[in-house]
Amino acid sequence: MTFSEIETKRVEKVADAYVQKRRPPPPIRPKLDIGFRVAGQSLEIFEVRPAWREPGVTLEQPVAKATYVKSRQSWKVFWMRQDLKWHSYSPTPTVDSVEEFLELVEADSHGCFWG
């Protein structure tokens, strides 16, 4: 079950504010930028870069993901490991709000999200 249109807009608004705050200066953005997407019950944060061998091709590098569990009214937090699969973020596997998720990603106290 996906978010309602109102819930989606609220998540997008909060995520957009975070991404705008975190984005690099405009001259750097063609080489490194940050984006997000809301798909189904999930919010994903990712870096956007040109491909090393093909500068005209844009690649997305996943940073963090949170999936809303409606029955528990909480967000499950994930990070991308070297095996290119999402894994539960064991220091804090769930949070109560999308704002808490973004604070967790920003703090990155274990170096799992931004390195």
C-alpha positions as CSV (number, residue, x, y, z in Angstrom):
1,M,0.0,0.0,0.0
2,T,1.5,3.3,-1.0
3,F,1.2,6.7,0.6
4,S,-1.8,8.9,0.0
5,E,-1.1,12.0,-2.1
6,I,-1.0,14.2,0.9
7,E,1.5,11.9,2.8
8,T,3.7,11.7,-0.4
9,K,3.8,15.5,-0.7
10,R,4.7,15.9,3.0
11,V,7.6,13.4,2.7
12,E,8.7,15.1,-0.5
13,K,8.7,18.5,1.1
14,V,10.8,17.4,4.1
15,A,13.2,15.4,1.9
16,D,13.6,18.3,-0.6
17,A,14.4,20.7,2.3
18,Y,17.1,18.3,3.5
19,V,18.6,17.7,0.0
20,Q,18.6,21.5,-0.7
21,K,20.5,22.1,2.5
22,R,23.0,19.2,1.8
23,R,23.6,19.9,-2.0
24,P,27.1,21.1,-3.0
25,P,27.5,24.6,-4.5
26,P,26.1,25.1,-8.0
27,P,29.5,25.0,-9.9
28,I,30.1,21.5,-8.4
29,R,26.6,20.0,-9.2
30,P,27.4,18.8,-12.7
31,K,30.1,16.5,-11.2
32,L,28.3,15.7,-7.8
33,D,24.8,16.3,-6.7
34,I,22.3,14.8,-4.3
35,G,18.7,13.7,-5.0
36,F,15.8,11.7,-3.6
37,R,12.9,9.7,-4.7
38,V,9.7,8.6,-3.0
39,A,8.5,5.2,-4.3
40,G,5.7,3.3,-2.7
41,Q,6.3,3.5,1.0
42,S,10.0,4.3,0.7
43,L,12.2,7.4,0.7
44,E,15.6,7.0,-0.9
45,I,18.5,9.5,-0.8
46,F,21.2,9.1,-3.5
47,E,24.3,10.9,-5.0
48,V,24.2,11.8,-8.7
49,R,27.5,11.7,-10.6
50,P,28.6,11.4,-14.3
51,A,29.9,7.9,-15.2
52,W,33.7,7.8,-15.1
53,R,34.2,6.4,-18.6
54,E,31.1,8.0,-20.1
55,P,30.7,11.6,-18.8
56,G,27.4,12.0,-20.7
57,V,25.8,9.1,-18.6
58,T,24.5,10.0,-15.1
59,L,24.8,7.4,-12.3
60,E,23.0,7.3,-9.0
61,Q,24.8,6.0,-5.9
62,P,22.4,5.0,-3.2
63,V,23.1,6.6,0.3
64,A,20.2,5.8,2.5
65,K,16.6,4.4,2.4
66,A,13.7,4.4,4.8
67,T,10.5,2.4,4.4
68,Y,7.4,3.3,6.3
69,V,5.6,0.4,8.1
70,K,2.1,1.6,8.5
71,S,1.1,-1.1,11.0
72,R,3.9,0.0,13.4
73,Q,3.8,3.7,12.4
74,S,7.6,3.7,12.1
75,W,10.3,3.9,9.4
76,K,12.7,1.1,8.9
77,V,16.2,2.5,8.1
78,F,18.5,0.9,5.6
79,W,22.0,1.5,4.2
80,M,23.8,0.2,1.1
81,R,26.7,-2.2,1.7
82,Q,29.4,-3.2,-0.6
83,D,27.3,-6.1,-1.9
84,L,25.0,-3.5,-3.4
85,K,22.1,-4.7,-1.3
86,W,20.1,-2.7,1.3
87,H,20.8,-3.8,4.9
88,S,19.1,-2.8,8.1
89,Y,21.0,0.0,9.9
90,S,21.6,-1.9,13.1
91,P,22.5,1.0,15.4
92,T,19.0,2.5,14.8
93,P,16.9,0.1,12.8
94,T,13.7,2.1,13.1
95,V,12.7,5.7,13.7
96,D,9.4,7.4,14.3
97,S,9.4,10.0,11.6
98,V,11.0,11.0,8.3
99,E,12.6,13.9,10.1
100,E,14.3,11.5,12.5
101,F,15.5,9.5,9.5
102,L,17.1,12.5,7.9
103,E,18.7,13.6,11.1
104,L,20.2,10.1,11.4
105,V,21.5,10.2,7.9
106,E,23.0,13.7,8.4
107,A,24.7,12.7,11.7
108,D,26.1,9.5,10.1
109,S,27.8,8.6,13.3
110,H,28.9,5.2,12.0
111,G,30.0,6.3,8.5
112,C,27.5,4.1,6.8
113,F,25.7,6.7,4.7
114,W,28.1,9.4,3.6
115,G,31.3,7.5,4.3
